[in-house]
Amino acid sequence: ELERAVVNISAISEHIEWQTSDAISALQDETHDLSHVVLQNRMALNFLLAAQGGVCA
């Protein structure tokens, strides 16, 4: 019975490990995508400000 409990805990730990890994990968993808949106917004803002004679530092 103890051995079965250890095997179950091991299986649960492995499942949690895979779920955590998947979640981290998804967050990395989201962060990467968000950085592109931020850069695009920054470029658009610079363009608009430059068109009005200002600059965005």
CHARMM internal coordinates of N, CA and C (Angstrom, degrees):
IC EDIT
DIST 1 N 1 CA 1.4631
DIST 1 CA 1 C 1.5353
ANGL 1 N 1 CA 1 C 110.73
DIST 1 C 2 N 1.3107
ANGL 1 CA 1 C 2 N 117.03
DIHE 1 N 1 CA 1 C 2 N -40.50
DIST 2 N 2 CA 1.4625
ANGL 1 C 2 N 2 CA 120.67
DIHE 1 CA 1 C 2 N 2 CA 178.05
DIST 2 CA 2 C 1.5266
ANGL 2 N 2 CA 2 C 110.18
DIHE 1 C 2 N 2 CA 2 C -64.75
DIST 2 C 3 N 1.3283
ANGL 2 CA 2 C 3 N 115.28
DIHE 2 N 2 CA 2 C 3 N -41.08
DIST 3 N 3 CA 1.4649
ANGL 2 C 3 N 3 CA 119.14
DIHE 2 CA 2 C 3 N 3 CA 179.50
DIST 3 CA 3 C 1.5320
ANGL 3 N 3 CA 3 C 110.66
DIHE 2 C 3 N 3 CA 3 C -63.00
DIST 3 C 4 N 1.3174
ANGL 3 CA 3 C 4 N 117.04
DIHE 3 N 3 CA 3 C 4 N -40.29
DIST 4 N 4 CA 1.4624
ANGL 3 C 4 N 4 CA 121.16
DIHE 3 CA 3 C 4 N 4 CA 177.99
DIST 4 CA 4 C 1.5257
ANGL 4 N 4 CA 4 C 110.52
DIHE 3 C 4 N 4 CA 4 C -63.23
DIST 4 C 5 N 1.3256
ANGL 4 CA 4 C 5 N 116.60
DIHE 4 N 4 CA 4 C 5 N -40.30
DIST 5 N 5 CA 1.4638
ANGL 4 C 5 N 5 CA 120.59
DIHE 4 CA 4 C 5 N 5 CA 178.76
DIST 5 CA 5 C 1.5203
ANGL 5 N 5 CA 5 C 110.64
DIHE 4 C 5 N 5 CA 5 C -63.59
DIST 5 C 6 N 1.3257
ANGL 5 CA 5 C 6 N 116.82
DIHE 5 N 5 CA 5 C 6 N -41.43
DIST 6 N 6 CA 1.4668
ANGL 5 C 6 N 6 CA 120.80
DIHE 5 CA 5 C 6 N 6 CA 178.87
DIST 6 CA 6 C 1.5291
ANGL 6 N 6 CA 6 C 110.07
DIHE 5 C 6 N 6 CA 6 C -64.03
DIST 6 C 7 N 1.3199
ANGL 6 CA 6 C 7 N 117.03
DIHE 6 N 6 CA 6 C 7 N -42.09
DIST 7 N 7 CA 1.4679
ANGL 6 C 7 N 7 CA 120.94
DIHE 6 CA 6 C 7 N 7 CA 178.53
DIST 7 CA 7 C 1.5255
ANGL 7 N 7 CA 7 C 110.16
DIHE 6 C 7 N 7 CA 7 C -63.35
DIST 7 C 8 N 1.3241
ANGL 7 CA 7 C 8 N 117.23
DIHE 7 N 7 CA 7 C 8 N -42.42
DIST 8 N 8 CA 1.4647
ANGL 7 C 8 N 8 CA 120.91
DIHE 7 CA 7 C 8 N 8 CA 178.68
DIST 8 CA 8 C 1.5203
ANGL 8 N 8 CA 8 C 111.46
DIHE 7 C 8 N 8 CA 8 C -63.35
DIST 8 C 9 N 1.3224
ANGL 8 CA 8 C 9 N 116.32
DIHE 8 N 8 CA 8 C 9 N -44.04
DIST 9 N 9 CA 1.4682
ANGL 8 C 9 N 9 CA 120.14
DIHE 8 CA 8 C 9 N 9 CA 178.66
DIST 9 CA 9 C 1.5212
ANGL 9 N 9 CA 9 C 109.98
DIHE 8 C 9 N 9 CA 9 C -62.56
DIST 9 C 10 N 1.3077
ANGL 9 CA 9 C 10 N 116.67
DIHE 9 N 9 CA 9 C 10 N -40.63
DIST 10 N 10 CA 1.4599
ANGL 9 C 10 N 10 CA 120.84
DIHE 9 CA 9 C 10 N 10 CA 178.50
DIST 10 CA 10 C 1.5266
ANGL 10 N 10 CA 10 C 110.95
DIHE 9 C 10 N 10 CA 10 C -62.35
DIST 10 C 11 N 1.3215
ANGL 10 CA 10 C 11 N 116.67
DIHE 10 N 10 CA 10 C 11 N -43.86
DIST 11 N 11 CA 1.4678
ANGL 10 C 11 N 11 CA 120.72
DIHE 10 CA 10 C 11 N 11 CA 179.81
DIST 11 CA 11 C 1.5220
ANGL 11 N 11 CA 11 C 110.94
DIHE 10 C 11 N 11 CA 11 C -65.10
DIST 11 C 12 N 1.3155
ANGL 11 CA 11 C 12 N 116.44
DIHE 11 N 11 CA 11 C 12 N -41.52
DIST 12 N 12 CA 1.4672
ANGL 11 C 12 N 12 CA 120.48
DIHE 11 CA 11 C 12 N 12 CA 178.66
DIST 12 CA 12 C 1.5225
ANGL 12 N 12 CA 12 C 110.44
DIHE 11 C 12 N 12 CA 12 C -64.71
DIST 12 C 13 N 1.3289
ANGL 12 CA 12 C 13 N 116.49
DIHE 12 N 12 CA 12 C 13 N -42.19
DIST 13 N 13 CA 1.4682
ANGL 12 C 13 N 13 CA 120.51
DIHE 12 CA 12 C 13 N 13 CA 178.76
DIST 13 CA 13 C 1.5250
ANGL 13 N 13 CA 13 C 110.87
DIHE 12 C 13 N 13 CA 13 C -61.50
DIST 13 C 14 N 1.3292
ANGL 13 CA 13 C 14 N 116.37
DIHE 13 N 13 CA 13 C 14 N -42.01
DIST 14 N 14 CA 1.4622
ANGL 13 C 14 N 14 CA 120.13
DIHE 13 CA 13 C 14 N 14 CA 179.29
DIST 14 CA 14 C 1.5278
ANGL 14 N 14 CA 14 C 110.76
DIHE 13 C 14 N 14 CA 14 C -65.02
DIST 14 C 15 N 1.3168
ANGL 14 CA 14 C 15 N 116.51
DIHE 14 N 14 CA 14 C 15 N -40.49
DIST 15 N 15 CA 1.4678
ANGL 14 C 15 N 15 CA 120.76
DIHE 14 CA 14 C 15 N 15 CA 178.14
DIST 15 CA 15 C 1.5312
ANGL 15 N 15 CA 15 C 110.47
DIHE 14 C 15 N 15 CA 15 C -62.29
DIST 15 C 16 N 1.3141
ANGL 15 CA 15 C 16 N 116.58
DIHE 15 N 15 CA 15 C 16 N -44.42
DIST 16 N 16 CA 1.4667
ANGL 15 C 16 N 16 CA 120.82
DIHE 15 CA 15 C 16 N 16 CA 178.37
DIST 16 CA 16 C 1.5249
ANGL 16 N 16 CA 16 C 110.27
DIHE 15 C 16 N 16 CA 16 C -63.59
DIST 16 C 17 N 1.3249
ANGL 16 CA 16 C 17 N 116.33
DIHE 16 N 16 CA 16 C 17 N -38.79
DIST 17 N 17 CA 1.4647
ANGL 16 C 17 N 17 CA 120.49
DIHE 16 CA 16 C 17 N 17 CA 178.59
DIST 17 CA 17 C 1.5256
ANGL 17 N 17 CA 17 C 110.80
DIHE 16 C 17 N 17 CA 17 C -60.45
DIST 17 C 18 N 1.3358
ANGL 17 CA 17 C 18 N 117.22
DIHE 17 N 17 CA 17 C 18 N -44.56
DIST 18 N 18 CA 1.4660
ANGL 17 C 18 N 18 CA 120.79
DIHE 17 CA 17 C 18 N 18 CA 179.58
DIST 18 CA 18 C 1.5250
ANGL 18 N 18 CA 18 C 111.25
DIHE 17 C 18 N 18 CA 18 C -66.60
DIST 18 C 19 N 1.3273
ANGL 18 CA 18 C 19 N 116.64
DIHE 18 N 18 CA 18 C 19 N -41.03
DIST 19 N 19 CA 1.4679
ANGL 18 C 19 N 19 CA 119.67
DIHE 18 CA 18 C 19 N 19 CA 178.53
DIST 19 CA 19 C 1.5279
ANGL 19 N 19 CA 19 C 110.85
DIHE 18 C 19 N 19 CA 19 C -63.52
DIST 19 C 20 N 1.3240
ANGL 19 CA 19 C 20 N 115.98
DIHE 19 N 19 CA 19 C 20 N -41.35
DIST 20 N 20 CA 1.4647
ANGL 19 C 20 N 20 CA 120.31
DIHE 19 CA 19 C 20 N 20 CA 179.15
DIST 20 CA 20 C 1.5225
ANGL 20 N 20 CA 20 C 110.71
DIHE 19 C 20 N 20 CA 20 C -64.59
DIST 20 C 21 N 1.3134
ANGL 20 CA 20 C 21 N 116.32
DIHE 20 N 20 CA 20 C 21 N -43.01
DIST 21 N 21 CA 1.4599
ANGL 20 C 21 N 21 CA 120.87
DIHE 20 CA 20 C 21 N 21 CA 178.44
DIST 21 CA 21 C 1.5282
ANGL 21 N 21 CA 21 C 111.21
DIHE 20 C 21 N 21 CA 21 C -61.39
DIST 21 C 22 N 1.3311
ANGL 21 CA 21 C 22 N 116.40
DIHE 21 N 21 CA 21 C 22 N -43.53
DIST 22 N 22 CA 1.4677
ANGL 21 C 22 N 22 CA 120.23
DIHE 21 CA 21 C 22 N 22 CA 177.80
DIST 22 CA 22 C 1.5259
ANGL 22 N 22 CA 22 C 111.44
DIHE 21 C 22 N 22 CA 22 C -63.06
DIST 22 C 23 N 1.3238
ANGL 22 CA 22 C 23 N 116.65
DIHE 22 N 22 CA 22 C 23 N -40.89
DIST 23 N 23 CA 1.4668
ANGL 22 C 23 N 23 CA 120.72
DIHE 22 CA 22 C 23 N 23 CA 179.98
DIST 23 CA 23 C 1.5218
ANGL 23 N 23 CA 23 C 110.73
DIHE 22 C 23 N 23 CA 23 C -64.88
DIST 23 C 24 N 1.3218
ANGL 23 CA 23 C 24 N 116.84
DIHE 23 N 23 CA 23 C 24 N -42.22
DIST 24 N 24 CA 1.4708
ANGL 23 C 24 N 24 CA 120.43
DIHE 23 CA 23 C 24 N 24 CA 179.28
DIST 24 CA 24 C 1.5255
ANGL 24 N 24 CA 24 C 110.21
DIHE 23 C 24 N 24 CA 24 C -64.61
DIST 24 C 25 N 1.3134
ANGL 24 CA 24 C 25 N 117.32
DIHE 24 N 24 CA 24 C 25 N -41.90
DIST 25 N 25 CA 1.4725
ANGL 24 C 25 N 25 CA 120.63
DIHE 24 CA 24 C 25 N 25 CA 177.85
DIST 25 CA 25 C 1.5245
ANGL 25 N 25 CA 25 C 111.16
DIHE 24 C 25 N 25 CA 25 C -61.34
DIST 25 C 26 N 1.3226
ANGL 25 CA 25 C 26 N 116.29
DIHE 25 N 25 CA 25 C 26 N -42.46
DIST 26 N 26 CA 1.4653
ANGL 25 C 26 N 26 CA 120.02
DIHE 25 CA 25 C 26 N 26 CA 178.68
DIST 26 CA 26 C 1.5222
ANGL 26 N 26 CA 26 C 110.94
DIHE 25 C 26 N 26 CA 26 C -63.69
DIST 26 C 27 N 1.3278
ANGL 26 CA 26 C 27 N 116.81
DIHE 26 N 26 CA 26 C 27 N -40.47
DIST 27 N 27 CA 1.4659
ANGL 26 C 27 N 27 CA 120.23
DIHE 26 CA 26 C 27 N 27 CA 178.24
DIST 27 CA 27 C 1.5211
ANGL 27 N 27 CA 27 C 111.17
DIHE 26 C 27 N 27 CA 27 C -65.87
DIST 27 C 28 N 1.3266
ANGL 27 CA 27 C 28 N 117.31
DIHE 27 N 27 CA 27 C 28 N -37.71
DIST 28 N 28 CA 1.4619
ANGL 27 C 28 N 28 CA 120.26
DIHE 27 CA 27 C 28 N 28 CA 177.25
DIST 28 CA 28 C 1.5279
ANGL 28 N 28 CA 28 C 110.55
DIHE 27 C 28 N 28 CA 28 C -63.31
DIST 28 C 29 N 1.3221
ANGL 28 CA 28 C 29 N 116.96
DIHE 28 N 28 CA 28 C 29 N -42.79
DIST 29 N 29 CA 1.4687
ANGL 28 C 29 N 29 CA 120.60
DIHE 28 CA 28 C 29 N 29 CA 177.65
DIST 29 CA 29 C 1.5259
ANGL 29 N 29 CA 29 C 110.84
DIHE 28 C 29 N 29 CA 29 C -62.22
DIST 29 C 30 N 1.3268
ANGL 29 CA 29 C 30 N 116.00
DIHE 29 N 29 CA 29 C 30 N -43.67
DIST 30 N 30 CA 1.4634
ANGL 29 C 30 N 30 CA 120.56
DIHE 29 CA 29 C 30 N 30 CA -179.98
DIST 30 CA 30 C 1.5241
ANGL 30 N 30 CA 30 C 111.07
DIHE 29 C 30 N 30 CA 30 C -63.43
DIST 30 C 31 N 1.3179
ANGL 30 CA 30 C 31 N 116.76
DIHE 30 N 30 CA 30 C 31 N -42.40
DIST 31 N 31 CA 1.4631
ANGL 30 C 31 N 31 CA 121.48
DIHE 30 CA 30 C 31 N 31 CA 179.27
DIST 31 CA 31 C 1.5233
ANGL 31 N 31 CA 31 C 110.30
DIHE 30 C 31 N 31 CA 31 C -63.32
DIST 31 C 32 N 1.3218
ANGL 31 CA 31 C 32 N 116.24
DIHE 31 N 31 CA 31 C 32 N -41.58
DIST 32 N 32 CA 1.4658
ANGL 31 C 32 N 32 CA 120.61
DIHE 31 CA 31 C 32 N 32 CA 178.65
DIST 32 CA 32 C 1.5279
ANGL 32 N 32 CA 32 C 110.43
DIHE 31 C 32 N 32 CA 32 C -62.38
DIST 32 C 33 N 1.3292
ANGL 32 CA 32 C 33 N 116.38
DIHE 32 N 32 CA 32 C 33 N -46.64
DIST 33 N 33 CA 1.4628
ANGL 32 C 33 N 33 CA 120.60
DIHE 32 CA 32 C 33 N 33 CA 178.82
DIST 33 CA 33 C 1.5232
ANGL 33 N 33 CA 33 C 111.37
DIHE 32 C 33 N 33 CA 33 C -62.86
DIST 33 C 34 N 1.3173
ANGL 33 CA 33 C 34 N 116.55
DIHE 33 N 33 CA 33 C 34 N -41.81
DIST 34 N 34 CA 1.4625
ANGL 33 C 34 N 34 CA 120.98
DIHE 33 CA 33 C 34 N 34 CA -179.73
DIST 34 CA 34 C 1.5224
ANGL 34 N 34 CA 34 C 111.07
DIHE 33 C 34 N 34 CA 34 C -63.69
DIST 34 C 35 N 1.3258
ANGL 34 CA 34 C 35 N 117.43
DIHE 34 N 34 CA 34 C 35 N -37.91
DIST 35 N 35 CA 1.4644
ANGL 34 C 35 N 35 CA 119.71
DIHE 34 CA 34 C 35 N 35 CA 179.20
DIST 35 CA 35 C 1.5231
ANGL 35 N 35 CA 35 C 110.86
DIHE 34 C 35 N 35 CA 35 C -62.64
DIST 35 C 36 N 1.3319
ANGL 35 CA 35 C 36 N 117.13
DIHE 35 N 35 CA 35 C 36 N -34.92
DIST 36 N 36 CA 1.4687
ANGL 35 C 36 N 36 CA 120.18
DIHE 35 CA 35 C 36 N 36 CA 176.69
DIST 36 CA 36 C 1.5298
ANGL 36 N 36 CA 36 C 111.00
DIHE 35 C 36 N 36 CA 36 C -66.87
DIST 36 C 37 N 1.3139
ANGL 36 CA 36 C 37 N 117.21
DIHE 36 N 36 CA 36 C 37 N -41.08
DIST 37 N 37 CA 1.4660
ANGL 36 C 37 N 37 CA 120.86
DIHE 36 CA 36 C 37 N 37 CA 178.95
DIST 37 CA 37 C 1.5235
ANGL 37 N 37 CA 37 C 109.93
DIHE 36 C 37 N 37 CA 37 C -64.34
DIST 37 C 38 N 1.3205
ANGL 37 CA 37 C 38 N 116.92
DIHE 37 N 37 CA 37 C 38 N -42.46
DIST 38 N 38 CA 1.4673
ANGL 37 C 38 N 38 CA 120.60
DIHE 37 CA 37 C 38 N 38 CA 178.80
DIST 38 CA 38 C 1.5231
ANGL 38 N 38 CA 38 C 110.03
DIHE 37 C 38 N 38 CA 38 C -61.13
DIST 38 C 39 N 1.3202
ANGL 38 CA 38 C 39 N 117.32
DIHE 38 N 38 CA 38 C 39 N -43.72
DIST 39 N 39 CA 1.4637
ANGL 38 C 39 N 39 CA 120.75
DIHE 38 CA 38 C 39 N 39 CA 179.19
DIST 39 CA 39 C 1.5271
ANGL 39 N 39 CA 39 C 110.97
DIHE 38 C 39 N 39 CA 39 C -63.61
DIST 39 C 40 N 1.3293
ANGL 39 CA 39 C 40 N 116.74
DIHE 39 N 39 CA 39 C 40 N -42.46
DIST 40 N 40 CA 1.4651
ANGL 39 C 40 N 40 CA 120.02
DIHE 39 CA 39 C 40 N 40 CA 178.22
DIST 40 CA 40 C 1.5239
ANGL 40 N 40 CA 40 C 111.09
DIHE 39 C 40 N 40 CA 40 C -62.52
DIST 40 C 41 N 1.3234
ANGL 40 CA 40 C 41 N 117.08
DIHE 40 N 40 CA 40 C 41 N -42.08
DIST 41 N 41 CA 1.4665
ANGL 40 C 41 N 41 CA 120.64
DIHE 40 CA 40 C 41 N 41 CA 178.19
DIST 41 CA 41 C 1.5207
ANGL 41 N 41 CA 41 C 110.95
DIHE 40 C 41 N 41 CA 41 C -64.04
DIST 41 C 42 N 1.3174
ANGL 41 CA 41 C 42 N 116.26
DIHE 41 N 41 CA 41 C 42 N -40.87
DIST 42 N 42 CA 1.4658
ANGL 41 C 42 N 42 CA 120.35
DIHE 41 CA 41 C 42 N 42 CA 179.04
DIST 42 CA 42 C 1.5271
ANGL 42 N 42 CA 42 C 110.94
DIHE 41 C 42 N 42 CA 42 C -63.06
DIST 42 C 43 N 1.3352
ANGL 42 CA 42 C 43 N 116.02
DIHE 42 N 42 CA 42 C 43 N -42.51
DIST 43 N 43 CA 1.4611
ANGL 42 C 43 N 43 CA 120.05
DIHE 42 CA 42 C 43 N 43 CA 178.95
DIST 43 CA 43 C 1.5231
ANGL 43 N 43 CA 43 C 110.90
DIHE 42 C 43 N 43 CA 43 C -64.98
DIST 43 C 44 N 1.3283
ANGL 43 CA 43 C 44 N 117.36
DIHE 43 N 43 CA 43 C 44 N -41.02
DIST 44 N 44 CA 1.4647
ANGL 43 C 44 N 44 CA 120.90
DIHE 43 CA 43 C 44 N 44 CA 178.64
DIST 44 CA 44 C 1.5222
ANGL 44 N 44 CA 44 C 110.67
DIHE 43 C 44 N 44 CA 44 C -64.39
DIST 44 C 45 N 1.3224
ANGL 44 CA 44 C 45 N 116.73
DIHE 44 N 44 CA 44 C 45 N -42.01
DIST 45 N 45 CA 1.4643
ANGL 44 C 45 N 45 CA 120.57
DIHE 44 CA 44 C 45 N 45 CA 178.49
DIST 45 CA 45 C 1.5234
ANGL 45 N 45 CA 45 C 110.61
DIHE 44 C 45 N 45 CA 45 C -63.62
DIST 45 C 46 N 1.3170
ANGL 45 CA 45 C 46 N 117.05
DIHE 45 N 45 CA 45 C 46 N -43.89
DIST 46 N 46 CA 1.4675
ANGL 45 C 46 N 46 CA 120.48
DIHE 45 CA 45 C 46 N 46 CA 177.48
DIST 46 CA 46 C 1.5285
ANGL 46 N 46 CA 46 C 110.69
DIHE 45 C 46 N 46 CA 46 C -60.21
DIST 46 C 47 N 1.3241
ANGL 46 CA 46 C 47 N 116.56
DIHE 46 N 46 CA 46 C 47 N -41.52
DIST 47 N 47 CA 1.4611
ANGL 46 C 47 N 47 CA 120.70
DIHE 46 CA 46 C 47 N 47 CA 179.32
DIST 47 CA 47 C 1.5233
ANGL 47 N 47 CA 47 C 110.90
DIHE 46 C 47 N 47 CA 47 C -62.82
DIST 47 C 48 N 1.3355
ANGL 47 CA 47 C 48 N 116.53
DIHE 47 N 47 CA 47 C 48 N -46.05
DIST 48 N 48 CA 1.4661
ANGL 47 C 48 N 48 CA 120.18
DIHE 47 CA 47 C 48 N 48 CA -179.64
DIST 48 CA 48 C 1.5258
ANGL 48 N 48 CA 48 C 111.58
DIHE 47 C 48 N 48 CA 48 C -64.64
DIST 48 C 49 N 1.3138
ANGL 48 CA 48 C 49 N 116.28
DIHE 48 N 48 CA 48 C 49 N -42.77
DIST 49 N 49 CA 1.4669
ANGL 48 C 49 N 49 CA 119.19
DIHE 48 CA 48 C 49 N 49 CA 179.64
DIST 49 CA 49 C 1.5240
ANGL 49 N 49 CA 49 C 111.36
DIHE 48 C 49 N 49 CA 49 C -67.92
DIST 49 C 50 N 1.3256
ANGL 49 CA 49 C 50 N 117.07
DIHE 49 N 49 CA 49 C 50 N -38.74
DIST 50 N 50 CA 1.4659
ANGL 49 C 50 N 50 CA 120.14
DIHE 49 CA 49 C 50 N 50 CA 178.68
DIST 50 CA 50 C 1.5257
ANGL 50 N 50 CA 50 C 110.42
DIHE 49 C 50 N 50 CA 50 C -64.82
DIST 50 C 51 N 1.3267
ANGL 50 CA 50 C 51 N 116.79
DIHE 50 N 50 CA 50 C 51 N -36.40
DIST 51 N 51 CA 1.4629
ANGL 50 C 51 N 51 CA 120.85
DIHE 50 CA 50 C 51 N 51 CA 178.90
DIST 51 CA 51 C 1.5205
ANGL 51 N 51 CA 51 C 111.19
DIHE 50 C 51 N 51 CA 51 C -65.05
DIST 51 C 52 N 1.3333
ANGL 51 CA 51 C 52 N 116.40
DIHE 51 N 51 CA 51 C 52 N -25.08
DIST 52 N 52 CA 1.4644
ANGL 51 C 52 N 52 CA 120.90
DIHE 51 CA 51 C 52 N 52 CA 179.25
DIST 52 CA 52 C 1.5242
ANGL 52 N 52 CA 52 C 111.74
DIHE 51 C 52 N 52 CA 52 C -98.84
DIST 52 C 53 N 1.3331
ANGL 52 CA 52 C 53 N 116.75
DIHE 52 N 52 CA 52 C 53 N 6.10
DIST 53 N 53 CA 1.4579
ANGL 52 C 53 N 53 CA 120.79
DIHE 52 CA 52 C 53 N 53 CA 177.49
DIST 53 CA 53 C 1.5109
ANGL 53 N 53 CA 53 C 114.15
DIHE 52 C 53 N 53 CA 53 C 89.51
DIST 53 C 54 N 1.3186
ANGL 53 CA 53 C 54 N 118.80
DIHE 53 N 53 CA 53 C 54 N 6.57
DIST 54 N 54 CA 1.4611
ANGL 53 C 54 N 54 CA 121.81
DIHE 53 CA 53 C 54 N 54 CA 178.32
DIST 54 CA 54 C 1.5136
ANGL 54 N 54 CA 54 C 110.74
DIHE 53 C 54 N 54 CA 54 C -108.04
DIST 54 C 55 N 1.3166
ANGL 54 CA 54 C 55 N 115.01
DIHE 54 N 54 CA 54 C 55 N 176.55
DIST 55 N 55 CA 1.4687
ANGL 54 C 55 N 55 CA 120.08
DIHE 54 CA 54 C 55 N 55 CA 177.23
DIST 55 CA 55 C 1.5173
ANGL 55 N 55 CA 55 C 108.90
DIHE 54 C 55 N 55 CA 55 C -135.34
DIST 55 C 56 N 1.2944
ANGL 55 CA 55 C 56 N 115.63
DIHE 55 N 55 CA 55 C 56 N 156.62
DIST 56 N 56 CA 1.4644
ANGL 55 C 56 N 56 CA 121.86
DIHE 55 CA 55 C 56 N 56 CA 176.90
DIST 56 CA 56 C 1.5142
ANGL 56 N 56 CA 56 C 107.39
DIHE 55 C 56 N 56 CA 56 C -113.15
DIST 56 C 57 N 1.3193
ANGL 56 CA 56 C 57 N 116.48
DIHE 56 N 56 CA 56 C 57 N 114.48
DIST 57 N 57 CA 1.4721
ANGL 56 C 57 N 57 CA 120.17
DIHE 56 CA 56 C 57 N 57 CA -177.52
DIST 57 CA 57 C 1.5024
ANGL 57 N 57 CA 57 C 110.99
DIHE 56 C 57 N 57 CA 57 C -85.81
END
COOR INIT
IC SEED 1 N 1 CA 1 C
IC BUILD
